[in-house]
Amino acid sequence: MPKFTEERLKKYKKAGYRIVGNNLHTGVEICRWTKSMLRNKRNCYKAVYGIRSHRCIQMTPTLDFCPFSCLFCWRTFGPDRFKTESNWDSPKEIVDKIIEAQIKLLSGFGGNQVTPKHLWEEANKPAHVAISLDGEPTLYPYIADLIKEIKFRGMTAFLVTNGTMPHKLRELIEKDAEPTNIYISVYATNKEDYKKVTNSFLPDEWERVNESLKLLKEFKEARTVFRMTMVKDLNMKDPEGYSRLINMAKPHFVELKGYSHLGESKFRLKRENMPSIRELEDFANIISSHTGHIVKAVDNISRVVIMVRDEQVWQWSLQKIEEQNKAIKAKIDGENI
C-alpha cells in the first residue's frame, strides 16, 4: 500500500501543501511570511540572514519521513512516519517541480491590489529554498546533490536537520555541497530528555546528535546554526547543559524559538507551554553568560532570539549577504553587475 493514498493527498492539499514529483515524497507549502511580504507587510526574522520571504520556497524532499514524533510538532503523525521510499525523484526534478508549484501557489497574488508589482515579479523568480517544511531532509539519499542543484541555479539553500544522520552531514562536506545555512535542531541536553521530547524511533538519537554537533566546526562556507524550540515545563530548562553543547559545537549562530500552540500539538501540550519573548530573552542571557554568544536580534511576533558567536562572525555574515544578493542578481534576475 502506498504511503500517500488519494485520501491522504487530498488532506495535504486541503492544508495548503502541494506534493510534487513522480514519487510523491516532496512537499511545498507557502510560508506565512511569503504571504505577508506579498501583502506589502513584514518580512520573516530570517532577514537577519538575507532572506526576502516573497522569494523563498518552503519545501521538503521527505514529507512525513522522520525518526522523531516530537511532542511540540504541529504535524499529524502517520503510523508509518519512519517509513521511507525505495524510489526517489532526482534533485533536478525536485527543483523544477518546487519552482513550478511555488509559482502556481502564488498566482492569486498577481491580481491583488495590495501586492506591489515589483514584489510580485520577484516572487516569480524564487531565490531562496528553505529545506525545512516537514520530516527529516537528510533521509533523502541525494540531499548533497539537491543542495548543489539549488545553489547551481543561484539560489540560497537553508537546511534544517535534527542531526540524526551525521554521515549525511559529513557527505555535504566531502562533496563540496555545503548549504548557505545549516541548522541543527537540538531538543534537550541529555539522553533521557531527548527520548521523552522526541519520541524517537532510534535507539541512539542522543549519540547521533552529538556527533552531528561536533561536525559543525568542519563546515567552512555555511552559516552554522544551533537551533532550539523552547517548550516551558518540557525542555526549557538546564541552560548550562545547552551551553555545554554550544561550546562543543561552536556554531556561528544560536536561535531560540518559542513553541507555538498550533496544529496537532494542541492535543499533546497546553497553551501555557508557550514561553513569552521575555522568558526567551532571559534564557538566552544565561546561555550568553556561559558561551559568549551575543544577542543580535529579537523578533517579538515570531518569538525568536538570535545570538551570534562574536562581532567578527556578524560582519562575515553581513558580507555573505552582499555576496548572496550579487549572485541572485547575476544568475536569477539576469542583471549586469
Buried (B, 14 or more C-beta within 10 A) or exposed (E): EEBBEEEBBEEBEEEEBBBBBEBBBBBBBBBEBBBBBBBEEBBBBBBBBBBBBBBBBBBBBBBBBBBBBBBBBBBEBBEEBBEBBEEBBBBEBBBBBBBEBBBEBBEEBBEEEEBBEEBBEBBBBBBBBBBBBBBBBBBBBBBBBBBBBBBEBBBBBBBBBBBBBBEBBBBBBEEEBBBBBBBBBBBBBEBEBBBBBBBBEBEEBBBBBBBBBEBBEEBEEBBBBBBBBBBBEBBBBEBEBBBBBBEBBBBBBBBBBBBBBEEEBEEBBEEEBBBEBEBBBEBBEEBBEBBEBBBBBBBEEBBBBBBBBEEEBBEBBEEBBEEBBEBBBEBBBEEEE
